[in-house]
Amino acid sequence: MTKLLERWRQMSLAWLVFFVIVVDLIGFGIVIPILPFLSPQLGGGTDDIAFILVSYSISAAIVAPIWGRLSDHFGRRAILGICLLGGAGSHFLLAAADTLWMVYLSRAVAGVMAGGVPVATALIADVSTADQRSRAMGLIGRAFGVGLVMGPVIGGVLARSEADFTVPCVVAGALSGFAALLAFLLLPRDVSASGAESLQQKEAPDPAPLRELIRRPGLISFICQFAFHTCAVSAAVYLFPLWVAEELGWQAREVGLFFGLVGAVMIVTQGNILGRMTDRFGNIWVLRGAAVCFSSALALSALVSGPWAMSLLGLAVFSAATLCLPVLNTVASHLVPPASRGQFFGVTASSAAMGRIVGPLLASALLVGGGYTSAWFGASLVVLPVVLWSMTGGRHIGAAAPLDPDPIVG
């Protein structure tokens, strides 16, 4: 009975974190679709749209490890709340933007305050037991799915015209502020997954320096997998709307509905399906299968035509991609002590942010040089390092002194 109550408490905390992040990501989802329409109104060109998006990723890549380390020192709740408040401020700044430089500044501030997701990921790792870690990490994927479905829909409804986006930005800021309030009021000051982890934290109150963490054999290679994965995902996100617009005549409405379907699939697959798969086959085998499907679907996209084939392959691309990240996060949670998780998840988030910078630039260059065939094939090749890692280093990294009693390899 005691174990059941403890597990219920842990999962309740994980679901509470999920709710806080969902509220924030809905606000994030409201803002992202309007950026390509807002910046031209203020004198920006297509290159400004790209640079505005990149400014967010660069800022996030620089500061994510810092937020993670601060959460290790001062607690997850405080840093998560600060990041959410900062995100709210960036949305309000965007609502007030009447010049292009204010749009740049708002997105740079949003990137600086983007530490909420890695800190929340570390918090979920803290409150989940080793055998429930995959299911708990799937909640982060579910949160992204809900935000991807609800955010753009709410943003479209709230936009009073194609030239007035103040209300959606204000609502996005209010939602992030509300998420911060929930974090400060409802989340406990300190959490841990078990008494054993609490003991570890007391015995080692100071997080290990980053240089000591990455000295472990194979850890740098593992961190790079986040960049490879996100690079391919961001390339696909860049290519897909252009591809279906040119080949099928889709407009923003059709593309938005498609990504809403992707979000719905994420909500379903990130829950019990992912947990059952990892329970049966192990994390590394699930990662291997998802990465192979991801790469194959990208490559096949270069060969098909017609609405059904293109739509189904697009769904396969993004569905397979969304299975990879929770597994990578689960593996990451086993590789460092609880007192250093925040810092380590900040490093992996920084690696992923670098992938988000490179992905669209790479896809754009390949598209100009060789069309969609070259771009889709190139994106598929970016995933191959993840496949190769899952077959080589991924099979052994967990055996190099895992910190949890359960094996992380299949």
MIZA-805705 format. One line per field, with one value per residue (C-alpha): residue in three letters; x, z, y; residue number from 1; chain. Coordinates in steps of 0.05 Angstrom, whole numbers. Layout:
N
lumza c(ALA/...)
c1 c(X/...)
c3 c(Z/...)
c2 c(Y/...)
lumse c(NUM/...)
pafi c(A/...)
//
This chain:
410
lumza c(MET/THR/LYS/LEU/LEU/GLU/ARG/TRP/ARG/GLN/MET/SER/LEU/ALA/TRP/LEU/VAL/PHE/PHE/VAL/ILE/VAL/VAL/ASP/LEU/ILE/GLY/PHE/GLY/ILE/VAL/ILE/PRO/ILE/LEU/PRO/PHE/LEU/SER/PRO/GLN/LEU/GLY/GLY/GLY/THR/ASP/ASP/ILE/ALA/PHE/ILE/LEU/VAL/SER/TYR/SER/ILE/SER/ALA/ALA/ILE/VAL/ALA/PRO/ILE/TRP/GLY/ARG/LEU/SER/ASP/HIS/PHE/GLY/ARG/ARG/ALA/ILE/LEU/GLY/ILE/CYS/LEU/LEU/GLY/GLY/ALA/GLY/SER/HIS/PHE/LEU/LEU/ALA/ALA/ALA/ASP/THR/LEU/TRP/MET/VAL/TYR/LEU/SER/ARG/ALA/VAL/ALA/GLY/VAL/MET/ALA/GLY/GLY/VAL/PRO/VAL/ALA/THR/ALA/LEU/ILE/ALA/ASP/VAL/SER/THR/ALA/ASP/GLN/ARG/SER/ARG/ALA/MET/GLY/LEU/ILE/GLY/ARG/ALA/PHE/GLY/VAL/GLY/LEU/VAL/MET/GLY/PRO/VAL/ILE/GLY/GLY/VAL/LEU/ALA/ARG/SER/GLU/ALA/ASP/PHE/THR/VAL/PRO/CYS/VAL/VAL/ALA/GLY/ALA/LEU/SER/GLY/PHE/ALA/ALA/LEU/LEU/ALA/PHE/LEU/LEU/LEU/PRO/ARG/ASP/VAL/SER/ALA/SER/GLY/ALA/GLU/SER/LEU/GLN/GLN/LYS/GLU/ALA/PRO/ASP/PRO/ALA/PRO/LEU/ARG/GLU/LEU/ILE/ARG/ARG/PRO/GLY/LEU/ILE/SER/PHE/ILE/CYS/GLN/PHE/ALA/PHE/HIS/THR/CYS/ALA/VAL/SER/ALA/ALA/VAL/TYR/LEU/PHE/PRO/LEU/TRP/VAL/ALA/GLU/GLU/LEU/GLY/TRP/GLN/ALA/ARG/GLU/VAL/GLY/LEU/PHE/PHE/GLY/LEU/VAL/GLY/ALA/VAL/MET/ILE/VAL/THR/GLN/GLY/ASN/ILE/LEU/GLY/ARG/MET/THR/ASP/ARG/PHE/GLY/ASN/ILE/TRP/VAL/LEU/ARG/GLY/ALA/ALA/VAL/CYS/PHE/SER/SER/ALA/LEU/ALA/LEU/SER/ALA/LEU/VAL/SER/GLY/PRO/TRP/ALA/MET/SER/LEU/LEU/GLY/LEU/ALA/VAL/PHE/SER/ALA/ALA/THR/LEU/CYS/LEU/PRO/VAL/LEU/ASN/THR/VAL/ALA/SER/HIS/LEU/VAL/PRO/PRO/ALA/SER/ARG/GLY/GLN/PHE/PHE/GLY/VAL/THR/ALA/SER/SER/ALA/ALA/MET/GLY/ARG/ILE/VAL/GLY/PRO/LEU/LEU/ALA/SER/ALA/LEU/LEU/VAL/GLY/GLY/GLY/TYR/THR/SER/ALA/TRP/PHE/GLY/ALA/SER/LEU/VAL/VAL/LEU/PRO/VAL/VAL/LEU/TRP/SER/MET/THR/GLY/GLY/ARG/HIS/ILE/GLY/ALA/ALA/ALA/PRO/LEU/ASP/PRO/ASP/PRO/ILE/VAL/GLY)
c1 c(0/57/90/25/14/85/78/12/45/102/56/11/70/90/20/21/85/52/-6/39/79/16/-10/56/62/-8/16/79/36/-7/52/94/45/36/110/115/57/77/148/131/81/140/184/218/232/234/306/282/231/287/334/278/267/342/351/306/346/414/392/363/427/470/430/396/454/457/383/393/452/414/356/405/428/364/309/268/205/239/276/216/173/224/230/154/149/204/167/104/144/169/97/75/135/114/43/71/120/113/182/221/276/223/203/276/283/219/242/312/282/237/299/336/276/267/297/229/224/293/281/212/243/292/236/196/258/264/193/190/219/267/216/165/214/195/121/137/182/125/85/132/117/42/49/80/24/-30/5/13/-61/-92/-43/-49/-125/-133/-86/-126/-191/-164/-131/-180/-151/-92/-58/-75/-42/-42/-97/-64/2/-30/-68/-3/31/-27/-25/51/40/-15/31/84/32/12/86/98/33/25/94/132/196/239/222/258/241/257/290/352/355/343/402/445/427/444/510/527/493/536/525/585/619/601/671/668/600/622/686/647/662/610/573/592/570/504/493/504/445/398/428/423/351/327/365/325/259/269/289/224/183/214/205/136/94/133/128/53/41/78/55/-16/-34/-44/-51/-40/-107/-91/-21/-48/-99/-44/0/-61/-67/7/-5/-63/-18/34/-16/-35/35/71/28/17/40/110/113/90/141/199/176/176/235/278/294/350/310/252/299/331/264/237/300/299/226/241/300/263/201/243/278/213/185/234/202/127/72/-2/-41/-50/22/50/3/15/91/88/49/100/158/133/103/169/207/165/181/256/262/226/271/334/310/297/368/396/360/398/467/480/466/400/438/464/403/382/450/453/384/404/464/420/370/428/449/377/375/437/401/342/390/425/364/326/391/413/345/342/411/393/327/360/414/374/300/256/288/356/328/288/346/393/347/343/419/420/382/431/480/423/411/485/492/434/470/539/550/478/485/541/533/483/529/583/556/482/456/389/378/342/379/371/391/346)
c3 c(0/17/-50/-86/-49/-64/-138/-140/-108/-159/-219/-191/-188/-259/-284/-247/-283/-348/-336/-321/-385/-427/-406/-425/-491/-513/-506/-545/-599/-604/-621/-668/-728/-729/-733/-809/-818/-764/-785/-858/-830/-795/-857/-851/-909/-915/-889/-827/-813/-814/-771/-721/-712/-708/-655/-609/-619/-610/-545/-520/-539/-499/-434/-427/-389/-343/-324/-313/-266/-228/-219/-189/-139/-122/-137/-198/-177/-170/-237/-274/-248/-267/-338/-346/-322/-371/-427/-409/-413/-482/-506/-478/-512/-578/-568/-560/-619/-669/-699/-726/-673/-619/-653/-653/-580/-559/-591/-563/-493/-506/-523/-461/-419/-455/-397/-372/-414/-394/-321/-324/-356/-299/-249/-280/-277/-203/-186/-226/-208/-256/-281/-295/-327/-400/-385/-346/-402/-450/-413/-441/-511/-495/-471/-537/-573/-536/-547/-621/-628/-585/-592/-667/-665/-607/-642/-706/-669/-629/-687/-704/-774/-816/-793/-718/-673/-607/-574/-588/-560/-498/-486/-496/-444/-396/-404/-390/-329/-305/-314/-271/-217/-218/-213/-152/-117/-132/-143/-80/-63/-66/-97/-107/-138/-78/-11/-44/-90/-32/4/-57/-60/13/6/-57/-50/-102/-175/-211/-258/-330/-350/-302/-328/-401/-386/-381/-442/-497/-464/-515/-571/-535/-527/-602/-617/-593/-645/-702/-684/-677/-740/-781/-747/-759/-832/-841/-808/-856/-918/-909/-915/-977/-1007/-1000/-1021/-1086/-1102/-1074/-1068/-993/-955/-883/-863/-891/-862/-794/-795/-813/-755/-710/-731/-716/-647/-635/-654/-606/-549/-562/-575/-518/-466/-454/-524/-513/-442/-464/-521/-476/-423/-474/-519/-479/-492/-541/-585/-587/-605/-660/-690/-687/-718/-774/-789/-785/-834/-881/-884/-899/-956/-985/-985/-1041/-1085/-1077/-1104/-1094/-1033/-998/-1004/-985/-926/-899/-905/-872/-814/-811/-810/-752/-713/-714/-697/-635/-607/-607/-559/-498/-504/-508/-447/-409/-424/-403/-336/-319/-337/-285/-210/-190/-165/-236/-277/-288/-315/-360/-389/-402/-442/-482/-494/-518/-566/-592/-601/-645/-687/-695/-722/-772/-796/-835/-862/-887/-917/-951/-983/-1007/-1034/-1075/-1100/-1117/-1104/-1057/-1077/-1053/-991/-966/-979/-943/-883/-880/-877/-816/-777/-794/-737/-688/-720/-718/-646/-624/-655/-626/-568/-546/-531/-481/-452/-400/-377/-361/-290/-295/-235/-232/-216/-281/-346/-399/-456/-491)
c2 c(0/48/35/48/113/135/119/156/217/215/210/264/311/291/306/373/392/369/416/475/463/453/521/553/516/535/607/590/557/619/663/621/619/694/712/702/751/802/818/838/889/923/925/857/811/736/736/773/718/666/708/722/647/634/689/648/584/618/650/584/547/595/599/531/498/559/553/478/489/543/494/444/497/534/484/467/505/573/570/542/598/651/623/622/694/714/679/718/783/764/754/822/855/823/850/920/914/970/965/906/910/899/833/811/831/795/730/737/746/685/645/668/647/580/541/520/456/426/446/413/352/347/356/300/256/274/254/189/122/88/38/94/142/130/141/204/232/218/271/325/300/301/372/392/356/393/459/443/428/483/541/556/545/595/644/641/652/711/747/803/812/792/856/857/805/843/801/733/758/786/721/682/725/716/641/639/684/637/577/613/625/552/532/576/557/483/453/431/468/406/339/273/207/165/165/139/199/246/213/222/296/306/270/310/377/411/392/365/414/406/387/328/305/302/265/200/157/165/223/276/229/219/295/303/258/313/360/309/292/364/384/334/352/427/413/373/428/478/434/405/468/491/421/413/485/475/405/405/478/475/541/559/528/459/460/481/424/375/396/393/320/310/340/292/233/258/260/187/158/194/161/87/66/92/65/-4/-5/13/-37/-93/-76/-28/45/35/-13/36/93/50/32/103/132/81/97/172/168/121/165/226/189/163/233/249/196/204/249/257/281/214/190/258/265/195/202/270/239/181/230/271/213/174/237/250/181/194/253/223/161/205/244/179/154/222/219/155/180/235/242/274/336/348/331/403/423/361/371/443/418/370/427/470/415/410/485/482/430/478/531/485/446/501/530/461/446/513/504/434/458/514/467/405/414/374/308/331/365/305/257/304/308/232/227/273/219/164/184/171/102/86/110/66/6/22/71/68/-6/6/75/52/-4/47/57/73/111/77/3/-12/-23/31/-12/-62)
lumse c(1/2/3/4/5/6/7/8/9/10/11/12/13/14/15/16/17/18/19/20/21/22/23/24/25/26/27/28/29/30/31/32/33/34/35/36/37/38/39/40/41/42/43/44/45/46/47/48/49/50/51/52/53/54/55/56/57/58/59/60/61/62/63/64/65/66/67/68/69/70/71/72/73/74/75/76/77/78/79/80/81/82/83/84/85/86/87/88/89/90/91/92/93/94/95/96/97/98/99/100/101/102/103/104/105/106/107/108/109/110/111/112/113/114/115/116/117/118/119/120/121/122/123/124/125/126/127/128/129/130/131/132/133/134/135/136/137/138/139/140/141/142/143/144/145/146/147/148/149/150/151/152/153/154/155/156/157/158/159/160/161/162/163/164/165/166/167/168/169/170/171/172/173/174/175/176/177/178/179/180/181/182/183/184/185/186/187/188/189/190/191/192/193/194/195/196/197/198/199/200/201/202/203/204/205/206/207/208/209/210/211/212/213/214/215/216/217/218/219/220/221/222/223/224/225/226/227/228/229/230/231/232/233/234/235/236/237/238/239/240/241/242/243/244/245/246/247/248/249/250/251/252/253/254/255/256/257/258/259/260/261/262/263/264/265/266/267/268/269/270/271/272/273/274/275/276/277/278/279/280/281/282/283/284/285/286/287/288/289/290/291/292/293/294/295/296/297/298/299/300/301/302/303/304/305/306/307/308/309/310/311/312/313/314/315/316/317/318/319/320/321/322/323/324/325/326/327/328/329/330/331/332/333/334/335/336/337/338/339/340/341/342/343/344/345/346/347/348/349/350/351/352/353/354/355/356/357/358/359/360/361/362/363/364/365/366/367/368/369/370/371/372/373/374/375/376/377/378/379/380/381/382/383/384/385/386/387/388/389/390/391/392/393/394/395/396/397/398/399/400/401/402/403/404/405/406/407/408/409/410)
pafi c(A/A/A/A/A/A/A/A/A/A/A/A/A/A/A/A/A/A/A/A/A/A/A/A/A/A/A/A/A/A/A/A/A/A/A/A/A/A/A/A/A/A/A/A/A/A/A/A/A/A/A/A/A/A/A/A/A/A/A/A/A/A/A/A/A/A/A/A/A/A/A/A/A/A/A/A/A/A/A/A/A/A/A/A/A/A/A/A/A/A/A/A/A/A/A/A/A/A/A/A/A/A/A/A/A/A/A/A/A/A/A/A/A/A/A/A/A/A/A/A/A/A/A/A/A/A/A/A/A/A/A/A/A/A/A/A/A/A/A/A/A/A/A/A/A/A/A/A/A/A/A/A/A/A/A/A/A/A/A/A/A/A/A/A/A/A/A/A/A/A/A/A/A/A/A/A/A/A/A/A/A/A/A/A/A/A/A/A/A/A/A/A/A/A/A/A/A/A/A/A/A/A/A/A/A/A/A/A/A/A/A/A/A/A/A/A/A/A/A/A/A/A/A/A/A/A/A/A/A/A/A/A/A/A/A/A/A/A/A/A/A/A/A/A/A/A/A/A/A/A/A/A/A/A/A/A/A/A/A/A/A/A/A/A/A/A/A/A/A/A/A/A/A/A/A/A/A/A/A/A/A/A/A/A/A/A/A/A/A/A/A/A/A/A/A/A/A/A/A/A/A/A/A/A/A/A/A/A/A/A/A/A/A/A/A/A/A/A/A/A/A/A/A/A/A/A/A/A/A/A/A/A/A/A/A/A/A/A/A/A/A/A/A/A/A/A/A/A/A/A/A/A/A/A/A/A/A/A/A/A/A/A/A/A/A/A/A/A/A/A/A/A/A/A/A/A/A/A/A/A/A/A/A/A/A/A/A/A/A/A/A/A/A/A/A/A/A/A/A/A/A/A/A/A/A/A/A/A/A/A)
//
